[in-house]
């Protein structure tokens, strides 16, 4: 769902199908992220303090699945409303409903990961294979436009595709419910601090702030590149149909690269692996500015997969590192606050991406980007330049944050030892 919003919905559907002006299209996710400012941390707090017999995380998979599927379908419907502003209000409201449903699902889901995998390498492994599974969702996201085009390519056809994919995105959550588990010992230590106090202590956690910096700058690079790729192939290369092919090759490379990075990560610190992948991605991104429309197609299909090698590690490693930061918080606070940490992590990630995409769409608006198959050379070069510059600028900041991150393998081993000693003392 999130991939379809970044890759297709905002940069293409809202501007080229729904006919919104670019700055209004960019404003839609930004409004949704303002709702996340409340719902993401609040959902984290709720899941931390839930005491149901069925668990404190897993029940929300069943609660949020159907609303998520329905709201996703509604986003692809053209409302019977006239004027830019009225349609903008409809798309912004449906976006807010979807992002709230996703929060109910995603915050408990992600908070469950450090609980299911306790070790330094186990968390890397679980998050790696979770990402492999999530890439199947990205395949679904990039197939929305071909499906709608196959049906006819009109607004009603996009609505029909939205219904199909809404159902497809809803059903796996019932399988997730059946496959996951919760550790009883984690729920036996209820969170005592208030939500406000919890947020203060989370933000006071220096290593978590460094992880946020590393993660957000990497995610902004991902979000900008995701939004720009369909525009790059459509208006710079001039072959819109090549976008889906390039993305399939990109995703296949990410899937192949993830287990390789996992093997490498078993012998090195996570921050070091993150930096290596980030530098690789930065180097490949420079090729986007040199690519020309008359280059052989196979050459243009090589660049995205090369970027995917670095993208794989930048995407997975911060989530594997988050559980280590939560363990450090447990050592200090004596509470398991995975939900709150993941809620803050998710909100800041989504807000940073939404702001970046809004500004990017605003820049394109200033350069004259409009609905239609033809764009001015100024717009074309702006798309081309940002496709290269966005990753390079933000990924360089990610490397800086990663270099300062101190939670190494040895440091986490010490934290785990002290947590075990405390638990043993509590049971004497």
C-alpha positions in Angstrom: 0.0 0.0 0.0 2.7 2.5 1.0 4.7 1.6 -2.1 1.8 2.2 -4.4 1.3 5.7 -2.8 4.9 6.7 -3.4 5.5 5.1 -6.8 2.2 5.6 -8.6 -0.5 7.4 -6.6 1.0 10.8 -5.8 3.4 11.4 -8.7 1.3 9.8 -11.5 -2.4 9.1 -10.6 -3.2 12.3 -8.8 -1.5 14.5 -11.5 -2.1 12.6 -14.7 -5.4 10.7 -14.1 -7.2 12.7 -11.4 -5.8 16.0 -12.8 -4.7 17.7 -9.6 -2.1 20.4 -9.8 1.3 19.0 -8.7 1.5 21.0 -5.5 -2.0 19.8 -4.4 -1.0 16.3 -5.2 2.1 16.7 -3.0 0.0 18.2 -0.2 -2.3 15.1 0.0 0.3 12.8 1.7 1.6 15.7 3.8 -1.9 16.2 5.3 -2.0 12.4 6.0 1.3 12.6 7.8 -0.1 15.4 10.1 -2.7 12.8 11.2 0.1 10.3 11.8 1.7 12.8 14.3 -1.1 11.8 16.7 -2.0 8.3 15.6 1.4 6.6 15.3 2.8 7.4 18.8 -0.7 6.9 20.2 -1.1 3.5 18.6 2.4 2.6 19.9 1.3 3.5 23.4 -2.0 1.5 23.0 -0.2 -1.6 21.9 2.4 -1.3 24.7 -0.4 -1.2 27.3 -2.9 -3.6 25.8 -3.7 -6.6 28.1 -6.0 -8.7 26.0 -5.9 -12.5 26.4 -5.1 -12.8 22.7 -2.1 -10.5 23.1 -1.1 -6.9 23.0 0.0 -6.7 19.4 -1.5 -9.4 17.2 -5.2 -8.6 17.7 -4.8 -5.4 15.8 -3.9 -7.3 12.6 -7.5 -8.5 12.5 -8.9 -5.1 13.6 -7.2 -3.1 10.9 -7.1 -5.4 7.9 -10.6 -4.7 6.5 -10.6 -0.9 7.0 -7.2 -0.8 5.3 -8.5 -2.7 2.2 -11.6 -0.6 1.9 -9.9 2.7 2.3 -7.2 1.7 -0.2 -10.0 1.0 -2.8 -11.7 4.3 -2.1 -8.5 6.3 -2.9 -8.6 5.2 -6.5 -12.2 6.3 -7.2 -12.8 9.6 -9.0 -15.3 11.5 -6.9 -18.3 13.2 -8.6 -17.0 16.6 -7.6 -16.1 19.6 -9.7 -13.1 21.7 -9.2 -9.6 21.1 -8.0 -10.2 21.9 -4.4 -13.2 19.6 -3.9 -11.4 16.7 -5.4 -8.3 17.5 -3.4 -10.4 17.4 -0.2 -11.7 13.9 -1.1 -8.3 12.5 -1.9 -6.8 14.0 1.3 -9.6 12.6 3.5 -9.4 9.1 2.0 -5.6 9.2 2.4 -6.0 10.1 6.1 -8.4 7.1 6.6 -6.0 4.8 4.9 -3.0 6.0 6.8 -4.9 5.6 10.1 -5.8 2.0 9.2 -2.2 1.3 8.2 -1.1 2.7 11.6 -3.4 0.3 13.4 -1.7 -2.6 11.5 1.9 -1.5 11.1 2.9 -0.1 14.5 2.0 -3.3 16.4 3.4 -5.4 13.6 6.8 -3.7 13.6 6.8 -3.6 17.4 6.5 -7.4 17.4 9.7 -7.9 15.5 12.2 -7.2 18.4 10.1 -9.5 20.6 10.1 -12.4 18.1 13.9 -12.1 17.4 16.0 -11.3 20.5 19.6 -11.6 19.2 21.8 -9.2 17.3 22.0 -11.3 14.2 18.5 -12.9 14.6 16.9 -9.4 14.2 18.9 -8.8 11.1 17.8 -12.2 9.7 14.1 -11.7 10.5 14.0 -8.2 9.1 15.9 -9.3 6.0 13.4 -12.0 5.2 10.5 -9.7 6.2 11.8 -7.3 3.5 12.0 -10.1 0.9 8.3 -10.7 1.6 7.4 -7.0 1.6 9.0 -6.7 -1.9 6.2 -8.9 -3.2 3.9 -6.0 -2.1 6.0 -3.6 -4.2 5.5 -5.9 -7.2 1.8 -5.6 -6.6 2.1 -1.8 -6.3 3.9 -1.3 -9.7 1.3 -3.6 -11.4 -1.6 -1.3 -10.6 -1.0 0.9 -13.6 -0.6 -2.0 -16.1 -3.8 -3.6 -14.7 -5.7 -0.3 -15.0 -4.3 0.2 -18.5 -5.3 -3.3 -19.5 -8.9 -2.6 -18.4 -8.9 0.6 -20.5 -6.9 3.2 -18.7 -9.7 5.4 -17.6 -10.7 6.6 -14.2 -13.3 3.8 -13.8 -10.5 1.3 -14.7 -8.2 2.7 -12.0 -11.2 2.4 -9.6 -11.7 -1.3 -10.5 -7.9 -2.0 -10.1 -8.1 -0.3 -6.6 -10.8 -2.7 -5.5 -8.9 -5.7 -6.7 -5.7 -4.6 -5.0 -7.5 -3.5 -1.9 -8.7 -7.0 -1.4 -5.3 -8.4 -2.2 -3.6 -6.2 0.4 -6.1 -7.1 3.1 -6.0 -10.9 2.9 -2.3 -11.5 4.0 -2.9 -10.0 7.4 -4.9 -13.1 8.4 -1.9 -15.2 7.5 0.3 -12.9 9.5 -2.0 -13.3 12.5 -1.5 -17.1 12.3 2.3 -17.0 11.8 3.3 -14.6 14.5 3.7 -15.0 18.3 4.2 -12.9 21.4 6.5 -13.7 24.4 4.6 -13.8 27.7 7.5 -12.3 29.6 7.4 -9.1 27.6 3.8 -8.3 28.4 4.2 -8.9 32.1 6.1 -5.6 32.6 3.4 -3.0 31.9 4.4 0.5 30.9 4.1 2.9 33.8 5.1 6.3 32.3 2.5 8.5 30.7 2.5 8.9 26.9 4.0 12.4 27.2 6.7 11.3 29.6 7.4 8.3 27.4 7.8 10.5 24.3 10.2 12.8 26.2 12.4 9.8 27.4 12.4 8.3 23.9 13.6 11.6 22.4 16.2 11.9 25.1 17.7 8.6 24.0 20.8 9.8 22.1 21.5 6.6 20.2 17.8 6.5 19.1 18.2 10.0 17.8 21.2 9.0 15.8 19.4 6.0 14.4 16.5 8.3 13.5 18.9 10.6 11.6 20.4 7.7 9.8 17.1 6.1 8.9 15.2 9.3 7.9 17.8 10.6 5.5 18.0 7.2 3.9 14.2 6.9 3.6 13.9 10.4 2.2 16.3 9.4 -0.6 14.1 6.3 -1.2 10.9 8.2 -1.2 12.1 10.9 -3.6 13.6 8.4 -5.9 10.4 6.3 -5.8 8.3 9.4 -6.7 10.7 10.5 -9.4 11.3 7.2 -11.2 8.0 7.0 -13.1 8.4 10.7 -14.1 12.0 10.0 -15.1 11.1 7.2 -17.5 8.0 9.0 -18.8 9.3 12.5 -19.4 13.1 12.2 -19.6 13.6 8.8 -21.2 10.3 9.1 -23.1 9.2 5.5 -22.6 6.7 5.3 -19.8 6.2 1.6 -20.3 9.9 1.0 -19.3 9.2 2.1 -15.7 7.5 -1.2 -14.7 10.3 -3.2 -16.4 13.0 -1.2 -14.7 11.2 -1.6 -11.3 10.9 -5.4 -11.7 14.6 -5.7 -12.4 15.3 -3.4 -9.5 13.2 -5.4 -7.1 14.6 -8.8 -8.3 18.1 -7.4 -7.6 17.0 -6.3 -4.1 15.6 -9.8 -3.4 18.9 -11.4 -4.5 21.0 -8.9 -2.6 19.3 -9.2 0.7 20.5 -12.7 1.7 24.0 -11.7 0.6 24.0 -8.7 2.8 22.6 -10.9 5.6 25.6 -13.2 5.3 28.0 -10.3 5.3 26.2 -8.7 8.4 26.9 -11.8 10.5 30.6 -10.8 10.6 30.3 -7.0 10.8 28.5 -4.3 12.7 25.2 -3.2 11.3 26.2 0.5 11.0 29.3 -0.4 9.0 27.2 -2.6 6.6 24.7 0.3 6.3 27.5 2.7 5.3 28.9 0.4 2.6 25.5 -0.1 1.0 24.8 3.6 1.2 28.0 4.6 -0.6 27.4 2.0 -3.3 23.9 3.5 -3.9 25.3 7.0 -4.0 27.9 6.1 -6.7 25.3 4.4 -8.9 22.8 7.3 -8.6 25.2 9.6 -10.5 24.5 7.5 -13.6 21.0 8.8 -13.8 22.1 12.3 -14.8 24.2 11.0 -17.7 21.6 8.6 -19.1 20.2 9.8 -22.5 16.9 8.8 -24.2 18.7 7.4 -27.2 20.9 5.0 -25.1 20.2 1.3 -25.8 17.3 0.2 -23.6 19.4 -2.6 -22.0 21.8 0.0 -20.6 19.0 2.0 -19.0 17.7 -1.3 -17.5 21.1 -1.9 -15.8 21.2 1.3 -13.7 18.2 0.6 -11.4 19.3 -2.9 -10.5 22.8 -1.6 -9.6 21.1 0.9 -7.3 19.0 -1.9 -5.8 22.2 -3.6 -4.4 22.7 -0.6 -2.1 19.0 0.1 -1.6 18.6 -3.4 -0.1 20.9 -2.7 2.9 19.7 0.9 3.4 16.1 -0.4 3.6 16.6 -3.3 6.0 19.4 -2.4 8.4 17.8 0.4 10.4 14.9 -1.8 11.3 17.3 -4.5 12.5 19.1 -1.8 14.6 15.9 -0.5 16.2 15.5 -3.5 18.4 19.0 -3.0 19.8 18.1 0.6 20.7 14.9 -0.6 22.4 17.0 -3.1 24.5 19.2 -0.2 25.6 16.0 1.7 26.7 14.8 -1.4 28.6 18.1 -1.5 30.5 17.6 2.2 31.6 13.8 2.3 32.0 12.9 -1.3 32.9 10.0 -1.2 30.5 9.4 -2.8 27.1 8.2 0.1 24.9 8.5 -1.4 21.4 5.2 0.1 20.4 6.1 3.7 21.4 9.5 3.4 19.7 8.1 2.1 16.5 5.3 4.6 16.5 7.8 7.5 16.7 10.0 5.8 14.2 7.1 5.3 11.7 5.7 8.8 12.1 9.0 10.6 11.6 9.8 8.4 8.6 6.4 9.1 7.0 6.5 12.8 7.8 10.0 13.3 6.4 9.1 11.5 3.2 5.9 13.4 2.8 7.6 16.8 3.3 10.3 15.8 0.8 7.8 14.7 -1.9 5.7 17.8 -1.3 8.7 20.0 -1.8 9.7 18.0 -4.9 6.3 18.3 -6.4 6.3 22.0 -5.6 9.6 22.5 -7.4 8.1 20.7 -10.5 5.1 22.9 -10.3 7.3 26.0 -10.3 9.1 24.7 -13.3 5.8 24.2 -15.1 5.0 20.5 -14.7 1.4 19.9 -15.9 -1.0 17.1 -16.8 -0.2 15.7 -20.3 2.3 13.7 -22.3 4.5 16.6 -23.2 6.7 18.6 -20.7 9.1 21.5 -21.4 12.9 20.9 -21.5 13.1 22.8 -18.2 10.8 20.3 -16.5 12.5 17.3 -18.1 15.9 18.5 -16.9 14.5 19.2 -13.4 13.2 15.6 -13.2 16.6 14.3 -14.5 18.6 16.3 -12.0 16.6 15.5 -9.0 16.6 11.8 -9.7 20.4 12.0 -9.3 20.8 14.6 -6.6 18.1 13.4 -4.2 19.8 10.2 -3.3 23.3 11.6 -3.2 22.5 14.5 -0.9 20.5 12.6 1.7 22.5 9.4 1.6 25.7 11.3 2.3 23.9 12.5 5.5 23.0 8.9 6.3 26.7 7.9 6.2 27.5 10.7 8.6 24.9 9.5 11.2 26.0 5.9 10.8 29.6 6.8 11.5 28.6 8.3 14.8 26.3 5.4 15.9 27.9 3.5 18.9 25.6 0.5 19.3 28.0 -2.1 17.9 27.7 -5.9 18.2 29.9 -5.8 21.3 27.9 -3.1 22.9 24.6 -5.0 22.4 26.2 -8.2 23.7 26.9 -6.3 27.0 23.4 -4.9 27.1 21.9 -8.4 26.6 24.1 -9.8 29.4 23.0 -7.1 31.8 19.3 -7.6 30.9 19.7 -11.3 31.5 21.4 -10.7 34.9 18.5 -8.4 35.9 16.0 -10.9 34.9 17.7 -13.6 36.9 17.8 -11.4 40.0 14.1 -10.7 39.6 13.3 -14.4 39.7 15.3 -15.2 42.8 
